[in-house]
């Protein structure tokens, strides 16, 4: 299980810190999971593909303690993301689309 504090991937301005390489890819995966799981509009962003097997989209939900819990249904890798609240990828306050 990957236990992640999202702030460890962010710079002082709140943007993704790592510029390139595996750290950037891992950071991008985690912020994509946060955006997907925190969107409450009913039109959630697509779940990102698993960073390990790349075969399936991960399943992600907010846990009772407000961490985001994710898992890949194919390779069974999973994780928890904490300290995502208030980040640029926290979409809880995203305006609902008109239509």
C-alpha positions as CSV (number, residue, x, y, z in Angstrom):
1,X,0.0,0.0,0.0
2,X,1.2,3.5,-0.9
3,X,0.7,5.9,2.0
4,X,1.0,9.4,0.6
5,X,1.0,12.9,2.0
6,X,0.1,15.0,-1.0
7,X,2.1,18.0,0.3
8,X,5.3,16.0,-0.2
9,X,4.8,16.2,-3.9
10,X,4.0,20.0,-3.9
11,X,6.2,23.1,-4.0
12,X,5.7,26.2,-1.9
13,X,3.2,27.6,-4.3
14,X,1.1,24.4,-4.2
15,X,2.0,23.3,-7.7
16,X,3.6,19.9,-8.5
17,X,7.2,20.0,-7.3
18,X,9.0,17.4,-9.3
19,X,9.8,18.6,-12.8
20,X,10.5,15.4,-14.6
21,X,11.1,11.7,-14.3
22,X,9.5,9.1,-12.1
23,X,8.8,11.5,-9.3
24,X,6.8,13.8,-11.7
25,X,4.8,10.8,-13.0
26,X,4.0,9.7,-9.5
27,X,3.0,13.2,-8.4
28,X,0.8,13.6,-11.5
29,X,-0.9,10.3,-10.8
30,X,-1.7,11.3,-7.2
31,X,-3.1,14.7,-8.1
32,X,-5.2,13.1,-10.8
33,X,-6.6,10.7,-8.2
34,X,-7.4,13.6,-5.8
35,X,-9.2,15.5,-8.6
36,X,-11.2,12.5,-9.5
37,X,-12.2,11.5,-6.0
38,X,-12.9,15.0,-4.7
39,X,-15.2,16.1,-7.6
40,X,-18.7,16.1,-6.1
41,X,-20.5,17.5,-9.2
42,X,-21.8,14.2,-10.4
43,X,-19.7,14.7,-13.5
44,X,-16.4,13.5,-12.0
45,X,-13.2,13.6,-14.0
46,X,-12.2,10.3,-15.4
47,X,-10.2,8.2,-13.0
48,X,-6.5,7.9,-13.9
49,X,-5.0,4.7,-15.2
50,X,-2.9,2.7,-12.7
51,X,0.7,3.9,-12.7
52,X,2.0,0.4,-12.3
53,X,0.0,-1.9,-14.7
54,X,-1.4,0.9,-16.9
55,X,-4.3,-1.5,-17.8
56,X,-7.2,-0.1,-15.8
57,X,-8.5,3.0,-14.3
58,X,-8.1,3.1,-10.5
59,X,-11.1,3.2,-8.2
60,X,-10.9,6.0,-5.7
61,X,-13.2,7.2,-2.8
62,X,-13.0,9.5,0.2
63,X,-12.6,7.4,3.4
64,X,-14.4,8.1,6.7
65,X,-11.3,10.0,7.9
66,X,-11.3,12.1,4.7
67,X,-8.2,10.5,3.2
68,X,-8.6,9.4,-0.4
69,X,-8.3,5.6,-0.8
70,X,-7.6,4.2,-4.3
71,X,-7.0,0.7,-5.7
72,X,-6.4,-0.9,-9.1
73,X,-8.9,-3.7,-9.8
74,X,-6.4,-5.4,-12.1
75,X,-3.0,-5.5,-10.3
76,X,-4.5,-4.9,-6.8
77,X,-2.0,-2.1,-5.9
78,X,-3.6,0.4,-3.6
79,X,-3.0,3.5,-1.5
80,X,-4.1,6.3,0.7
81,X,-3.6,10.0,0.1
82,X,-3.8,12.5,3.0
83,X,-3.4,16.3,3.2
84,X,-5.1,16.9,-0.2
85,X,-7.7,19.3,1.2
86,X,-7.2,22.8,-0.1
87,X,-4.8,21.8,-2.8
88,X,-5.2,22.9,-6.4
89,X,-6.7,19.5,-7.1
90,X,-9.4,19.6,-4.4
91,X,-12.5,19.9,-6.5
92,X,-15.1,19.8,-3.7
93,X,-16.1,23.4,-4.3
94,X,-16.1,23.1,-8.1
95,X,-19.1,24.9,-9.6
96,X,-21.7,22.6,-11.0
97,X,-22.1,22.8,-14.8
98,X,-25.3,24.4,-16.0
99,X,-27.4,22.5,-18.4
